[in-house]
Amino acid sequence: MSDNHIYKQIELVGSSTTSSDDAVAQAIARASETLRNLDWFEVTEVRGHIRDGKIAHWQVGLKIGMRLEDED
């Protein structure tokens, strides 16, 4: 097995009515249900939806890196 790793990167947007941190956690949790070898994430943007002068939803853009499996 090599100490070198190759990654595939995807972009997601997580959403939450609670917080930006929860939006990130929701996106990662959902991605981990169908993807393997999730290894890192990077928040690329934070935005939200306003309703009646209050934050209704946090929306967080993020990149997730998946480590490609070694070929045997």
The 8 nearest C-alpha neighbors of each residue, nearest first, counted from 0:
[[1, 2, 69, 71, 3, 70, 4, 68],
 [0, 2, 3, 4, 69, 70, 5, 68],
 [1, 3, 4, 0, 5, 69, 66, 68],
 [4, 2, 1, 5, 0, 69, 6, 66],
 [3, 5, 2, 6, 66, 67, 1, 69],
 [4, 6, 67, 66, 3, 7, 68, 65],
 [7, 5, 66, 65, 67, 64, 8, 4],
 [6, 8, 65, 64, 66, 67, 9, 5],
 [7, 9, 64, 63, 65, 6, 62, 10],
 [10, 8, 63, 62, 64, 11, 7, 65],
 [9, 11, 62, 61, 63, 8, 12, 60],
 [12, 10, 61, 60, 62, 13, 9, 26],
 [11, 13, 60, 59, 61, 58, 14, 26],
 [14, 12, 26, 22, 59, 23, 58, 25],
 [13, 15, 22, 58, 57, 56, 59, 12],
 [16, 14, 22, 57, 17, 56, 21, 18],
 [15, 17, 56, 55, 57, 18, 14, 54],
 [16, 18, 15, 21, 19, 57, 56, 22],
 [19, 17, 21, 20, 57, 15, 16, 22],
 [18, 20, 22, 21, 57, 59, 23, 58],
 [21, 19, 23, 18, 22, 24, 17, 59],
 [20, 22, 24, 18, 23, 19, 25, 15],
 [21, 23, 14, 13, 15, 19, 25, 20],
 [24, 22, 20, 26, 21, 25, 13, 27],
 [23, 25, 21, 27, 22, 26, 28, 20],
 [26, 24, 22, 28, 23, 27, 21, 29],
 [27, 25, 13, 23, 29, 24, 28, 30],
 [26, 28, 30, 24, 29, 25, 31, 23],
 [29, 27, 25, 31, 26, 30, 24, 32],
 [28, 30, 26, 32, 31, 27, 25, 33],
 [31, 29, 27, 32, 28, 33, 34, 26],
 [30, 32, 34, 28, 29, 33, 27, 35],
 [33, 31, 30, 29, 34, 28, 35, 27],
 [32, 34, 31, 30, 35, 29, 28, 37],
 [35, 33, 31, 30, 32, 36, 37, 65],
 [36, 34, 37, 31, 33, 65, 66, 32],
 [35, 37, 65, 66, 38, 34, 67, 68],
 [38, 36, 65, 35, 64, 39, 66, 31],
 [37, 39, 65, 64, 36, 66, 40, 63],
 [40, 38, 64, 63, 37, 41, 65, 62],
 [41, 39, 63, 62, 64, 61, 42, 38],
 [40, 42, 62, 61, 43, 63, 39, 64],
 [43, 41, 61, 44, 60, 62, 40, 59],
 [44, 42, 61, 60, 41, 62, 45, 59],
 [45, 43, 60, 59, 42, 46, 61, 58],
 [44, 46, 59, 58, 60, 47, 43, 19],
 [47, 45, 58, 57, 59, 44, 48, 60],
 [46, 48, 57, 58, 56, 49, 54, 45],
 [47, 49, 56, 55, 54, 57, 50, 46],
 [50, 48, 54, 55, 53, 52, 47, 51],
 [49, 51, 53, 52, 55, 54, 48, 56],
 [52, 50, 53, 49, 54, 55, 48, 56],
 [51, 53, 50, 49, 54, 55, 48, 47],
 [54, 52, 50, 49, 51, 55, 48, 56],
 [53, 55, 49, 56, 48, 50, 47, 52],
 [54, 56, 49, 48, 50, 16, 53, 57],
 [57, 55, 16, 48, 47, 15, 54, 58],
 [56, 58, 47, 15, 19, 14, 18, 16],
 [59, 57, 14, 47, 46, 13, 45, 56],
 [58, 60, 45, 13, 12, 44, 22, 46],
 [61, 59, 12, 44, 43, 11, 42, 45],
 [62, 60, 42, 43, 41, 11, 10, 12],
 [61, 63, 10, 41, 40, 9, 11, 8],
 [62, 64, 40, 9, 8, 39, 10, 61],
 [63, 65, 8, 39, 7, 38, 6, 37],
 [66, 64, 37, 7, 6, 36, 38, 67],
 [65, 67, 6, 36, 5, 38, 68, 7],
 [68, 66, 6, 5, 65, 69, 7, 4],
 [67, 69, 66, 70, 36, 5, 4, 6],
 [70, 68, 71, 67, 0, 1, 4, 5],
 [69, 71, 68, 0, 67, 1, 4, 5],
 [70, 69, 0, 68, 1, 67, 4, 2]]
